[in-house]
Amino acid sequence: MKEIALITGASTGIGFEIAKLFAIENINLLIVSRDKQKLLKIKDEFENQYKIEVITLATDLSSDSGVQDILDVVKSNSLIVNYLVNNAGFGDYGSFIERSIVKYREMVHLNIISLTELSYYYGKEMVKRGKGRILNVASMAGLQPDPNFAVYGATKSYVISLTEAIHKEFENSGVTVTVLSPGATASNFMERADMSNAKLYASGVMSSVDVAREGYIGMMKGKLHVIPGLQNKILGFFSGIMPPGKLRLSVAAKIMAAK
């Protein structure tokens, strides 16, 4: 049976850069996204450059069939998931009642349900073997309520809470669970979330390479929380100590306002 790193949302951005870091360390990969052609291009690149095996799966984790597709590929290829990176996710920027409820359903399914199921299935197997690492990609948006980003922020708050809980449950099992909470990052996330008019992205962003590196290192060290970038760490600190209420909401609303 082949030991692999399973990475969702691996065709671009943070997911791609994390996949590359595994490849550099000669760890075989199962990379997942909706874009078959990008996955095949990455497969060719990584197999030629790093001499590893890369298995690709084009599926939609915002649908009911996505997780089952992964389970089937892992089983049919006799794979052992030693590393799980739940990176796939998307946001949708704008007033809560003016955006699409269909998109909200897909977001909740991808950001919460699929992440939970993959963490459950492969976390269980890791604990049985006594080793493994899980990295769940959340967001700074999960640290407080986010006007104009309400559903996305709520899904990422769930990811943070879930990760914290199972990190503690898996203590002394040989399995670690880490949550990566990036701030604004240069990737295709902004375009998909329709955030070109958000002030947040006008004040500078981190690169996917830098975010991925911090997340990867934190995962390998078994850290609980990874917040990339000094400015984000400061914001994360104040989000943690600021009491809930109107002041916190007002600050969040200013951060998430349109230009």
Salt bridges, closest charged atoms under 4 A:
GLU3 OE2 - LYS131 NZ 3.57
GLU47 OE2 - LYS43 NZ 2.93
GLU53 OE1 - LYS2 NZ 3.72
ASP64 OD1 - HIS109 NE2 3.05
ASP92 OD1 - ARG99 NH2 2.88
ASP92 OD1 - LYS103 NZ 3.74
GLU164 OE2 - HIS225 NE2 2.75
GLU171 OE1 - LYS168 NZ 2.89
ASP194 OD2 - ARG99 NH2 3.34
ASP210 OD1 - ARG213 NH1 2.98
GLU214 OE1 - LYS233 NZ 3.57
